[in-house]
Amino acid sequence: MCAIVLAALVGPRAIDVIYWLIDPTRWSSAFGGGWILPLLGIIALPWTTLCFVVVAPQGMNSISGLGFIVVLIGFLADLGTYGSSAYTNKDKIGYGN
């Protein structure tokens, strides 16, 4: 179970970093040339960041209706990852014991 949680937390970040190294111009145009916002996205919301780069290659103004749905699915995947890791660790935390 621990390997699944670790893969869910590290996997999307590794995909983001590899994609950023392979196609840095797409990431630069999607986030307006900065590197801080993509880095924060990789750390905090990796699936959302990956979905945003895929559907918005020219930035926020290039997202269509379907693109918003894809980014929302990425956000829900991030929430599910954090929620599932918290749920699996609930028995390991001693509340006042």
Backbone torsions as a table, in degrees:
resi	resn	phi	psi	omega
1	MET	NA	-36.6	-179.0
2	CYS	-64.7	-36.0	179.5
3	ALA	-66.2	-35.7	178.3
4	ILE	-67.2	-43.6	178.5
5	VAL	-64.4	-42.7	178.6
6	LEU	-63.1	-42.4	177.9
7	ALA	-64.7	-37.3	179.2
8	ALA	-68.8	-31.9	-179.7
9	LEU	-85.1	-36.6	-176.1
10	VAL	-92.2	-34.2	-174.9
11	GLY	-53.1	-55.4	-178.3
12	PRO	-65.7	-30.2	177.5
13	ARG	-68.1	-40.3	177.8
14	ALA	-65.2	-40.9	177.3
15	ILE	-61.7	-44.3	179.1
16	ASP	-60.2	-47.0	-177.9
17	VAL	-64.8	-43.0	179.1
18	ILE	-64.3	-42.7	178.8
19	TYR	-64.9	-37.8	178.1
20	TRP	-64.2	-39.4	178.8
21	LEU	-72.0	-33.6	-179.2
22	ILE	-74.9	-42.6	-175.3
23	ASP	-131.7	70.2	-176.9
24	PRO	-67.8	-25.5	179.7
25	THR	-68.6	-35.4	177.3
26	ARG	-65.2	-42.8	178.9
27	TRP	-65.3	-40.1	-179.8
28	SER	-64.3	-42.9	179.8
29	SER	-73.1	-32.2	179.9
30	ALA	-68.7	-34.7	-177.0
31	PHE	-108.4	14.0	175.0
32	GLY	74.5	25.2	175.2
33	GLY	89.6	-10.8	179.7
34	GLY	-82.6	162.9	177.4
35	TRP	-116.9	-14.3	-177.8
36	ILE	-71.4	-46.8	-178.6
37	LEU	-63.1	-45.1	175.5
38	PRO	-62.9	-36.8	178.7
39	LEU	-64.6	-43.5	176.4
40	LEU	-64.3	-36.8	177.0
41	GLY	-64.6	-40.5	178.8
42	ILE	-65.0	-38.3	-179.0
43	ILE	-71.8	-47.5	-171.6
44	ALA	-93.2	-44.9	-174.8
45	LEU	-133.7	74.0	-173.1
46	PRO	-66.8	-39.3	179.7
47	TRP	-68.5	-39.9	178.3
48	THR	-63.1	-42.9	180.0
49	THR	-63.4	-44.3	179.6
50	LEU	-62.8	-45.1	179.1
51	CYS	-63.5	-39.2	179.1
52	PHE	-62.8	-44.3	-179.7
53	VAL	-64.8	-35.9	-179.1
54	VAL	-69.8	-42.6	-174.0
55	VAL	-93.1	-14.4	-177.0
56	ALA	-127.6	69.7	-177.2
57	PRO	-67.4	-20.8	177.5
58	GLN	-109.6	18.5	177.1
59	GLY	100.7	-170.7	-173.7
60	MET	-61.6	-32.8	-177.2
61	ASN	-71.7	-12.5	-177.6
62	SER	-97.0	6.1	-179.5
63	ILE	-83.9	132.0	175.2
64	SER	-97.5	-174.2	-179.5
65	GLY	-61.5	-42.3	178.5
66	LEU	-67.5	-33.0	177.9
67	GLY	-62.4	-40.4	176.9
68	PHE	-62.2	-36.8	178.4
69	ILE	-66.4	-40.7	179.1
70	VAL	-64.3	-42.7	178.1
71	VAL	-65.8	-37.9	176.5
72	LEU	-63.7	-39.7	176.5
73	ILE	-63.5	-39.8	175.9
74	GLY	-62.4	-41.0	178.1
75	PHE	-64.1	-41.8	177.7
76	LEU	-65.9	-33.8	175.4
77	ALA	-65.2	-39.4	176.4
78	ASP	-63.5	-45.3	178.2
79	LEU	-62.3	-39.9	178.4
80	GLY	-64.8	-36.9	178.2
81	THR	-64.7	-47.1	179.9
82	TYR	-68.3	-39.1	179.8
83	GLY	-67.4	-39.5	-179.1
84	SER	-70.7	-35.5	178.5
85	SER	-69.8	-34.9	176.3
86	ALA	-68.6	-39.0	-179.6
87	TYR	-67.1	-39.4	-179.5
88	THR	-72.1	-22.2	-179.7
89	ASN	-95.1	2.6	-175.1
90	LYS	-64.3	-31.5	179.9
91	ASP	-80.0	-16.4	-178.3
92	LYS	-86.0	-14.3	-178.3
93	ILE	-92.3	123.9	178.0
94	GLY	-90.5	113.8	179.4
95	TYR	-86.5	90.3	176.1
96	GLY	76.2	11.6	-179.6
97	ASN	-87.1	NA	NA
